[in-house]
């Protein structure tokens, strides 16, 4: 059941990306919207990977920085490692 929800979200994001890409491409008016739809769908799929990676990196960085500050408070600034 949960995997079905993820599959539906996957298709939905790709479809929305394709629709947005097609809409943006159609504003130029010089050719068809198929290439814009493909670029939009690819961009949506790339963002589905890139955004979680960026959030994971940011959270990890914040935890590391907090741990470093906590260590400095507990052991003092000039404590030897």
Secondary structure by P-SEA (a helix, b strand, c coil): caaaaaaaaaaaaaaaaaaaaaaaaaaaccccaaaaaaaaaaaaaaaacaaaaaaaaaaaaaaaaaaaaaaaaaacccccc
